[in-house]
Amino acid sequence: IPYGIYLITAERGGEIATASVNELPRPAFAPPLVAVGVKINSGIYGIAKEASGFALNMLGKGQKVLAFGFFKSATLEGNKVSGEPFHAGST
């Protein structure tokens, strides 16, 4: 996994939380694993824990501006999080 900026997102009952991540260590290649540290008192922690998971979004070089929009609390409006369109995936 290349160094960069990543977003983690989680959803629980219509409530969405996001967090920016700038380091993503790989503790194992077989099976493929990644490690993400999240503060216990952050919004993403509680939602991801109750949802039993989260999505990891890898951003490209041209998406740095998009990432900065997630350095503050995310807002949900219709099908947009912090002004960016999204769609829910399956677990």
C-alpha positions in Angstrom: 0.0 0.0 0.0 1.6 3.3 -1.1 2.1 6.2 1.4 -0.7 8.8 1.0 -3.9 10.1 2.5 -6.8 7.7 3.2 -10.3 8.2 4.4 -12.1 5.7 6.7 -15.9 5.9 6.8 -18.4 4.0 8.8 -22.2 4.0 8.9 -24.7 3.1 11.6 -28.4 3.5 11.2 -28.1 6.5 8.9 -25.3 8.2 10.9 -22.0 8.5 9.1 -18.6 9.2 10.5 -15.3 9.9 8.6 -11.7 10.3 9.5 -8.6 11.1 7.6 -5.6 8.7 7.9 -2.1 9.5 6.7 -0.3 6.3 7.7 -1.5 2.8 7.0 1.0 0.2 8.2 0.8 -3.4 6.9 1.4 -5.9 9.7 1.0 -8.9 7.4 1.0 -9.8 3.7 -0.6 -13.3 4.1 -3.4 -12.9 4.9 -3.4 -9.2 3.8 -3.9 -7.0 6.8 -3.7 -3.2 7.5 -3.7 -1.5 10.9 -5.5 1.7 11.6 -5.3 3.6 14.9 -8.4 5.5 16.0 -9.0 7.6 19.1 -11.5 6.0 21.5 -13.3 9.4 21.9 -13.6 10.1 18.2 -16.8 9.9 16.3 -15.6 7.3 13.9 -14.6 4.9 16.7 -18.1 4.4 18.2 -19.8 4.2 14.9 -17.3 1.8 13.4 -17.3 -0.4 16.5 -21.1 -0.7 16.5 -21.2 -1.2 12.8 -18.5 -3.9 13.2 -16.4 -2.4 10.4 -15.5 0.5 8.2 -14.6 1.3 4.6 -11.0 2.3 3.7 -10.9 4.8 0.8 -7.6 5.3 -0.9 -7.2 8.7 -2.5 -5.1 9.5 -5.6 -2.5 12.3 -5.9 -5.1 14.6 -7.5 -7.5 14.2 -4.6 -5.7 16.1 -1.8 -8.2 18.9 -1.8 -11.0 16.3 -1.2 -9.1 14.9 1.8 -8.8 18.3 3.5 -12.6 18.5 3.5 -12.5 15.6 5.9 -10.0 17.0 8.4 -13.0 18.5 10.3 -16.3 17.0 11.3 -18.2 15.5 8.4 -21.7 16.7 7.5 -24.3 14.5 5.9 -26.7 16.2 3.4 -28.7 13.9 1.1 -26.3 11.6 -0.7 -23.2 13.8 0.1 -20.8 13.7 3.0 -19.0 17.0 3.4 -20.1 18.0 -0.1 -18.8 14.8 -1.7 -21.2 12.2 -3.2 -21.1 8.7 -1.8 -23.0 5.5 -2.0 -23.3 2.8 0.7 -21.5 -0.5 0.0 -22.3 -3.9 1.2 -20.7 -5.7 4.1 
